Amino acid sequence: MTKGHILIVDDEEKLRNLLTRIIALEGFEVFEAANAKSALKKLEQQDIDVILCDVKLPDANGVELAQQIKSKFPLAEIIMLTAYGNISDGVKSIKNGAFDYIMKGDDNDKIIPLLHRAVEKSHLQKRLCQLQKEVGVKYSFDNIIGNSKSVREAVALAKKVAVTDTTVLLLGETGTGKEVFAQAIHQGSSRKLKPFVAINCSAFSKELLESEIFGHKAGAFTGAIKDKKGLFEEANEGTIFLDEIGEMNHDLQAKLLRVLEIGEFIKVGDTKTVKVNVRVIAATNRDLKKEIEEGIFREDLFYRLSAFQIMLPPLRERTKDIELFAEHFVEIFSIKINKRKVRLSKEYTEKLKSYQWKGNIRELKNVIERSVILSNQDELTVDTLPFEIQNTVETTSNGKTLSAFDLASVEKLHIQKVLNYTKGNKAETARLLNIGLTTLYRKLEEYKL
């Protein structure tokens, strides 16, 4: 396996041949070009990691060529070959984006170590670029699960606001996917290649939260032995996601308001202001308007944060999406646990749809993981569900409630089993149940089968 792809650009054929032999012996694949034109053509054809380029070329200045190459192929590294006593060309090359420079004919022993470092940097940059693409796909709007009207409307709103720098407030119960939406908004914005930083405001005390968000100076409090950057500094040019913003202390709210208004703050224990350019996405499961009336949340901060609100629906209002989520989580946990992917039985799916899901998507995810671990069959069955879901109260078409302990529920379960046995043949099902076909249709409608 080749260690990397190297392109040598020099009009001196003997020097090119010598360098090619030296570099090829180290396990690199080497390409050659005698001028700038053929070098650019070669770069279009091959995935080159490092270019060894002479400063003096018959059809171009190598220093200017380095700048041109970096603009077109930013992940490739360039090492300039300079003539004796012409160090200034090497310095100019580095300013134009070159990795380093060496003296022609004098630094041959430095070429290989330098190439290894340059190739390593190129590979790291390419891997980082690939990871950024993967992250972009993972957190894109296309990966938000759900076909229900409410979630599609939420996605449509998020897509529209993503391309702006407007502050966004995500509303909804715990576990409805607010951070997933925040990530998607970030990935859909012009800041997507910059940091996305998230913090749960309910996870810290007032003092710790202030230090986490805004940073501190050494000696600001006991244990502050050195300066610390806050998350706003870490997220500079990118996005910060403030989850559970309703939990933030009133004093901190004033400090956050200043950042939103003029883009600056003061670290804990400092006197100098720090300027940042950060997009803020906040989220809460609280009724902030009610908290404003009670004096818990600042009204001016609320209006700053809620320039654009998006309400995320609870899972119980998205019953059509429950099966989609379940299948998605089954696939994830089958891979994680190294099990063959299993199906969802109809009874299992119906139990999921009947449950109220107070913990929303997060709770469903945990339940599916449990079921995949417990399952020893080709499909997930009701007995792998937690007891409270197995005994979920269901509702018939006429509003009657069913539980696992009453006769109607037992009847529903028996009809379902017979339907499964006959593969949906209703006439055969009615015959085996010893009831009329009309009665069967009435019960199917009543039990939503």
Secondary structure per residue as TSV (DSSP state, phi and psi in degrees):
chain	resnum	aa	ss	phi	psi
A	1	M	-	360.0	130.2
A	2	T	-	-68.3	144.9
A	3	K	S	-79.3	-19.1
A	4	G	-	165.7	166.9
A	5	H	E	-107.9	123.4
A	6	I	E	-116.5	136.8
A	7	L	E	-115.5	123.4
A	8	I	E	-101.2	123.0
A	9	V	E	-116.1	106.1
A	10	D	-	-161.4	139.4
A	11	D	S	-83.7	-8.3
A	12	E	-	-86.4	107.2
A	13	E	H	-62.2	-41.1
A	14	K	H	-62.5	-41.7
A	15	L	H	-66.5	-41.0
A	16	R	H	-59.2	-46.6
A	17	N	H	-63.0	-40.4
A	18	L	H	-63.8	-48.2
A	19	L	H	-63.8	-37.8
A	20	T	H	-60.1	-45.4
A	21	R	H	-64.3	-44.4
A	22	I	H	-62.3	-47.1
A	23	I	H	-72.8	-38.9
A	24	A	H	-63.2	-34.9
A	25	L	T	-64.0	-20.0
A	26	E	T	-88.2	2.2
A	27	G	T	94.5	8.5
A	28	F	-	-89.3	150.2
A	29	E	E	-92.5	126.1
A	30	V	E	-114.1	136.8
A	31	F	E	-120.7	154.1
A	32	E	E	-125.8	150.3
A	33	A	E	-147.8	137.7
A	34	A	S	-92.8	-10.6
A	35	N	S	-155.0	176.4
A	36	A	H	-65.8	-40.3
A	37	K	H	-61.0	-48.3
A	38	S	H	-70.5	-29.0
A	39	A	H	-65.1	-45.9
A	40	L	H	-63.6	-37.2
A	41	K	H	-64.7	-41.8
A	42	K	H	-64.5	-38.4
A	43	L	H	-65.7	-30.0
A	44	E	H	-71.1	-31.6
A	45	Q	H	-88.5	-31.5
A	46	Q	S	-121.0	151.9
A	47	D	-	-87.4	89.4
A	48	I	-	-88.5	135.1
A	49	D	S	-89.3	-46.5
A	50	V	E	-135.6	137.3
A	51	I	E	-111.4	124.1
A	52	L	E	-95.6	111.6
A	53	C	E	-126.5	130.6
A	54	D	E	-72.7	144.4
A	55	V	S	-69.3	-37.2
A	56	K	E	-102.1	110.8
A	57	L	E	-120.4	152.3
A	58	P	T	-64.2	-26.4
A	59	D	T	-121.0	9.8
A	60	A	E	-167.9	163.0
A	61	N	E	-89.9	124.1
A	62	G	H	-59.2	-33.2
A	63	V	H	-64.7	-44.3
A	64	E	H	-70.3	-34.2
A	65	L	H	-63.9	-38.8
A	66	A	H	-58.2	-42.6
A	67	Q	H	-64.9	-40.4
A	68	Q	H	-65.5	-42.6
A	69	I	H	-64.2	-44.4
A	70	K	H	-64.9	-30.8
A	71	S	H	-72.6	-33.3
A	72	K	H	-90.2	-34.5
A	73	F	-	-130.1	71.7
A	74	P	T	-64.5	-19.4
A	75	L	T	-88.5	-8.6
A	76	A	S	-86.7	144.2
A	77	E	E	-102.6	148.8
A	78	I	E	-122.9	131.0
A	79	I	E	-115.7	122.1
A	80	M	E	-88.5	141.5
A	81	L	E	-103.4	111.7
A	82	T	E	-109.8	153.0
A	83	A	-	-75.1	165.2
A	84	Y	T	-56.6	136.4
A	85	G	T	71.4	12.7
A	86	N	-	-117.7	50.2
A	87	I	H	-64.7	-29.9
A	88	S	H	-57.8	-34.9
A	89	D	H	-63.7	-38.9
A	90	G	H	-64.5	-42.1
A	91	V	H	-63.7	-43.7
A	92	K	H	-61.4	-38.3
A	93	S	H	-62.2	-43.3
A	94	I	H	-63.4	-38.6
A	95	K	H	-62.7	-29.0
A	96	N	T	-88.4	6.7
A	97	G	T	108.9	3.2
A	98	A	-	-69.3	151.0
A	99	F	S	-72.1	-44.1
A	100	D	E	-169.2	-179.0
A	101	Y	E	-141.0	153.8
A	102	I	E	-134.6	156.1
A	103	M	E	-83.3	128.1
A	104	K	T	-60.8	130.5
A	105	G	T	77.7	-9.9
A	106	D	T	-114.4	-23.4
A	107	D	-	-116.9	29.5
A	108	N	H	-59.1	-31.5
A	109	D	H	-73.4	-14.5
A	110	K	H	-93.0	-12.2
A	111	I	H	-61.9	-51.1
A	112	I	H	-63.4	-50.7
A	113	P	H	-57.6	-38.4
A	114	L	H	-66.5	-40.7
A	115	L	H	-62.5	-43.0
A	116	H	H	-58.7	-44.3
A	117	R	H	-66.7	-40.9
A	118	A	H	-66.3	-42.0
A	119	V	H	-64.6	-41.9
A	120	E	H	-59.9	-43.5
A	121	K	H	-64.2	-42.3
A	122	S	H	-61.8	-44.4
A	123	H	H	-64.3	-40.0
A	124	L	H	-63.5	-41.5
A	125	Q	H	-65.1	-39.3
A	126	K	H	-67.8	-38.8
A	127	R	H	-65.7	-42.0
A	128	L	H	-61.9	-42.3
A	129	C	H	-62.0	-41.5
A	130	Q	H	-65.1	-42.6
A	131	L	H	-63.3	-38.6
A	132	Q	H	-63.9	-38.3
A	133	K	H	-65.3	-42.2
A	134	E	H	-64.5	-40.9
A	135	V	H	-63.0	-42.4
A	136	G	H	-59.3	-41.1
A	137	V	H	-69.5	-45.6
A	138	K	H	-58.4	-41.7
A	139	Y	T	-103.6	17.0
A	140	S	S	-75.6	164.3
A	141	F	G	-62.0	-29.7
A	142	D	G	-64.0	-21.8
A	143	N	G	-93.8	3.9
A	144	I	-	-79.1	121.0
A	145	I	-	-80.8	137.7
A	146	G	-	138.6	136.4
A	147	N	-	-116.4	-1.6
A	148	S	S	-66.8	152.4
A	149	K	H	-59.3	-42.2
A	150	S	H	-63.5	-41.0
A	151	V	H	-76.0	-33.9
A	152	R	H	-64.6	-37.8
A	153	E	H	-65.5	-39.7
A	154	A	H	-64.1	-41.1
A	155	V	H	-64.6	-42.1
A	156	A	H	-61.0	-41.8
A	157	L	H	-65.3	-43.4
A	158	A	H	-63.7	-38.2
A	159	K	H	-63.2	-40.0
A	160	K	H	-66.6	-40.2
A	161	V	H	-81.9	-20.8
A	162	A	H	-58.2	-39.6
A	163	V	T	-77.1	-4.6
A	164	T	S	-101.5	-178.7
A	165	D	-	-107.2	14.1
A	166	T	-	-64.5	140.3
A	167	T	-	-67.2	139.5
A	168	V	E	-121.9	138.7
A	169	L	E	-115.7	116.6
A	170	L	E	-95.9	125.1
A	171	L	E	-113.6	147.0
A	172	G	-	152.5	165.3
A	173	E	-	-66.4	163.1
A	174	T	T	-60.3	134.4
A	175	G	T	86.7	11.8
A	176	T	S	-89.3	-0.1
A	177	G	-	97.6	30.0
A	178	K	H	-65.4	-39.4
A	179	E	H	-68.8	-34.3
A	180	V	H	-61.1	-42.8
A	181	F	H	-65.9	-40.8
A	182	A	H	-61.6	-43.2
A	183	Q	H	-61.7	-42.7
A	184	A	H	-65.1	-39.5
A	185	I	H	-62.9	-43.4
A	186	H	H	-61.4	-46.2
A	187	Q	H	-67.4	-23.8
A	188	G	T	-89.1	4.0
A	189	S	S	-105.7	173.9
A	190	S	T	-74.0	-6.9
A	191	R	T	-94.4	7.9
A	192	K	T	-60.1	-25.6
A	193	L	T	-89.0	-1.5
A	194	K	S	-100.1	172.0
A	195	P	-	-64.0	146.0
A	196	F	E	-115.7	117.1
A	197	V	E	-119.7	130.5
A	198	A	E	-121.6	144.0
A	199	I	E	-145.0	139.8
A	200	N	E	-95.3	111.8
A	201	C	G	-66.3	-18.8
A	202	S	G	-82.7	-7.5
A	203	A	G	-89.8	-2.3
A	204	F	S	-131.7	153.3
A	205	S	-	-72.4	168.7
A	206	K	H	-55.6	-48.1
A	207	E	H	-64.3	-45.6
A	208	L	H	-67.8	-38.5
A	209	L	H	-63.8	-41.4
A	210	E	H	-61.6	-42.4
A	211	S	H	-66.5	-40.2
A	212	E	H	-65.0	-43.7
A	213	I	H	-78.1	-44.3
A	214	F	H	-107.1	-11.0
A	215	G	E	82.3	175.1
A	216	H	E	-149.6	163.4
A	217	K	-	-94.3	152.3
A	218	A	T	-57.3	133.3
A	219	G	T	85.8	2.8
A	220	A	S	-65.0	-30.6
A	221	F	S	-158.6	170.6
A	222	T	T	-59.7	125.6
A	223	G	T	98.3	-12.1
A	224	A	-	-84.7	80.2
A	225	I	-	-84.2	-14.4
A	226	K	S	-150.3	163.4
A	227	D	-	-60.5	145.0
A	228	K	E	-133.7	132.6
A	229	K	E	-74.5	139.8
A	230	G	-	-88.1	171.5
A	231	L	H	-67.2	-27.6
A	232	F	H	-65.1	-38.3
A	233	E	H	-68.2	-41.2
A	234	E	H	-62.1	-32.9
A	235	A	T	-91.5	6.9
A	236	N	T	-52.7	133.1
A	237	E	T	75.0	-5.7
A	238	G	S	-115.4	-139.6
A	239	T	E	-130.1	139.1
A	240	I	E	-115.1	134.2
A	241	F	E	-110.1	113.3
A	242	L	E	-100.4	94.2
A	243	D	E	-80.8	148.6
A	244	E	T	52.9	50.5
A	245	I	G	-61.5	-24.8
A	246	G	G	-65.9	-15.4
A	247	E	G	-86.2	-6.2
A	248	M	S	-71.8	135.8
A	249	N	-	-59.9	148.5
A	250	H	H	-58.1	-39.7
A	251	D	H	-65.9	-40.2
A	252	L	H	-67.5	-31.7
A	253	Q	H	-58.9	-38.4
A	254	A	H	-65.1	-39.1
A	255	K	H	-68.2	-39.5
A	256	L	H	-65.6	-38.8
A	257	L	H	-58.8	-39.3
A	258	R	H	-64.0	-39.9
A	259	V	H	-63.1	-42.9
A	260	L	H	-66.1	-34.4
A	261	E	H	-81.5	-45.0
A	262	I	H	-127.6	3.4
A	263	G	S	68.2	33.3
A	264	E	E	-147.2	157.2
A	265	F	E	-153.8	172.4
A	266	I	E	-119.8	129.0
A	267	K	-	-64.3	157.8
A	268	V	B	-62.2	125.4
A	269	G	T	82.5	6.3
A	270	D	-	-111.7	168.3
A	271	T	-	-118.7	-15.8
A	272	K	S	-90.4	146.4
A	273	T	E	-84.7	150.2
A	274	V	E	-116.1	128.9
A	275	K	E	-98.5	137.2
A	276	V	-	-139.1	158.1
A	277	N	-	-123.8	93.6
A	278	V	-	-131.2	136.8
A	279	R	E	-87.8	135.4
A	280	V	E	-107.9	127.7
A	281	I	E	-119.3	122.7
A	282	A	E	-114.5	160.1
A	283	A	E	-146.8	150.0
A	284	T	E	-156.9	153.0
A	285	N	S	-107.2	6.5
A	286	R	S	-94.0	162.0
A	287	D	-	-89.5	94.2
A	288	L	H	-66.3	-31.2
A	289	K	H	-64.5	-38.5
A	290	K	H	-66.9	-38.3
A	291	E	H	-70.9	-26.9
A	292	I	H	-66.2	-43.7
A	293	E	H	-61.6	-33.4
A	294	E	T	-88.0	0.7
A	295	G	T	76.8	15.5
A	296	I	S	-87.8	-35.5
A	297	F	S	-120.5	140.4
A	298	R	-	-72.5	130.9
A	299	E	H	-67.0	-39.6
A	300	D	H	-66.2	-35.6
A	301	L	H	-69.1	-39.4
A	302	F	H	-58.2	-44.8
A	303	Y	H	-70.2	-28.6
A	304	R	H	-69.7	-42.9
A	305	L	H	-74.2	-33.1
A	306	S	T	-95.9	30.0
A	307	A	T	-56.2	-33.1
A	308	F	E	-143.3	110.1
A	309	Q	E	-101.4	142.4
A	310	I	E	-131.4	123.1
A	311	M	E	-94.2	125.0
A	312	L	-	-99.7	124.5
A	313	P	-	-73.1	149.1
A	314	P	-	-70.8	159.2
A	315	L	G	-63.7	-32.6
A	316	R	G	-64.6	-19.1
A	317	E	G	-95.8	6.1
A	318	R	-	-127.6	46.7
A	319	T	H	-58.3	-28.8
A	320	K	H	-65.8	-24.6
A	321	D	H	-90.3	-12.6
A	322	I	H	-60.1	-43.5
A	323	E	H	-65.4	-36.9
A	324	L	H	-61.8	-45.6
A	325	F	H	-62.8	-44.0
A	326	A	H	-59.8	-45.9
A	327	E	H	-64.1	-38.5
A	328	H	H	-63.2	-46.1
A	329	F	H	-70.1	-33.6
A	330	V	H	-60.2	-44.0
A	331	E	H	-62.8	-43.9
A	332	I	H	-61.8	-48.8
A	333	F	H	-77.6	-24.4
A	334	S	H	-63.6	-41.3
A	335	I	H	-69.2	-45.1
A	336	K	H	-61.8	-40.9
A	337	I	H	-91.7	-5.2
A	338	N	T	64.0	49.8
A	339	K	-	-119.1	154.6
A	340	R	-	-66.4	138.9
A	341	K	-	-61.7	133.6
A	342	V	-	-108.1	160.9
A	343	R	E	-90.5	166.3
A	344	L	E	-99.5	122.0
A	345	S	-	-69.8	157.4
A	346	K	H	-63.6	-41.8
A	347	E	H	-62.6	-40.5
A	348	Y	H	-62.3	-46.5
A	349	T	H	-63.0	-40.5
A	350	E	H	-63.9	-37.5
A	351	K	H	-64.4	-40.6
A	352	L	H	-61.5	-42.5
A	353	K	H	-70.4	-25.7
A	354	S	H	-85.0	-18.0
A	355	Y	S	-77.6	153.5
A	356	Q	-	-85.1	-20.1
A	357	W	-	51.3	65.1
A	358	K	T	-64.5	-27.3
A	359	G	T	-92.2	3.7
A	360	N	H	57.3	-141.2
A	361	I	H	-61.6	-37.3
A	362	R	H	-61.7	-42.1
A	363	E	H	-66.8	-42.7
A	364	L	H	-60.1	-42.0
A	365	K	H	-58.9	-44.5
A	366	N	H	-64.7	-38.2
A	367	V	H	-65.4	-42.8
A	368	I	H	-65.0	-40.6
A	369	E	H	-60.0	-43.1
A	370	R	H	-60.6	-45.1
A	371	S	H	-64.0	-42.4
A	372	V	H	-62.7	-39.3
A	373	I	H	-65.1	-42.4
A	374	L	H	-79.4	-24.6
A	375	S	-	-68.7	134.1
A	376	N	-	-118.6	13.2
A	377	Q	S	-119.9	-177.0
A	378	D	S	-82.3	-7.5
A	379	E	E	-142.3	154.6
A	380	L	E	-80.4	129.0
A	381	T	-	-114.5	164.0
A	382	V	G	-57.2	-32.2
A	383	D	G	-68.4	-9.8
A	384	T	G	-90.2	-3.9
A	385	L	S	-84.7	154.4
A	386	P	-	-59.2	152.6
A	387	F	H	-54.8	-41.4
A	388	E	H	-66.8	-26.5
A	389	I	H	-83.4	-36.2
A	390	Q	H	-57.7	-34.3
A	391	N	T	-105.4	32.6
A	392	T	-	-60.4	138.8
A	393	V	-	-76.9	126.9
A	394	E	E	-110.6	165.6
A	395	T	E	-123.9	134.3
A	396	T	-	-85.0	177.0
A	397	S	T	-65.8	-23.5
A	398	N	T	-96.6	12.1
A	399	G	S	89.5	-1.5
A	400	K	-	-72.2	137.3
A	401	T	E	-92.0	145.0
A	402	L	E	-121.7	144.3
A	403	S	-	-128.4	169.9
A	404	A	T	-67.9	-8.5
A	405	F	T	-106.9	-7.4
A	406	D	S	-99.3	165.8
A	407	L	H	-64.2	-39.3
A	408	A	H	-61.8	-38.2
A	409	S	H	-66.5	-40.5
A	410	V	H	-63.0	-41.7
A	411	E	H	-62.6	-43.8
A	412	K	H	-59.6	-45.5
A	413	L	H	-63.4	-39.4
A	414	H	H	-67.4	-43.0
A	415	I	H	-60.1	-42.0
A	416	Q	H	-61.5	-41.8
A	417	K	H	-64.9	-40.7
A	418	V	H	-68.3	-39.0
A	419	L	H	-60.1	-41.8
A	420	N	H	-63.1	-40.2
A	421	Y	H	-64.2	-39.1
A	422	T	T	-89.1	4.7
A	423	K	T	57.1	37.8
A	424	G	T	87.8	4.1
A	425	N	-	-75.0	105.6
A	426	K	H	-72.0	-36.9
A	427	A	H	-62.8	-45.1
A	428	E	H	-67.0	-36.8
A	429	T	H	-62.4	-44.8
A	430	A	H	-62.4	-39.0
A	431	R	H	-64.3	-45.9
A	432	L	H	-67.1	-33.6
A	433	L	H	-79.8	-10.8
A	434	N	T	61.5	42.6
A	435	I	S	-131.4	164.2
A	436	G	-	-71.9	154.8
A	437	L	H	-63.4	-37.0
A	438	T	H	-63.1	-41.9
A	439	T	H	-61.8	-40.9
A	440	L	H	-61.9	-45.7
A	441	Y	H	-61.7	-37.3
A	442	R	H	-64.1	-41.3
A	443	K	H	-72.3	-34.9
A	444	L	H	-62.8	-39.4
A	445	E	H	-70.1	-41.4
A	446	E	H	-63.6	-41.7
A	447	Y	T	-93.7	6.5
A	448	K	T	56.6	43.6
A	449	L	-	-95.4	360.0
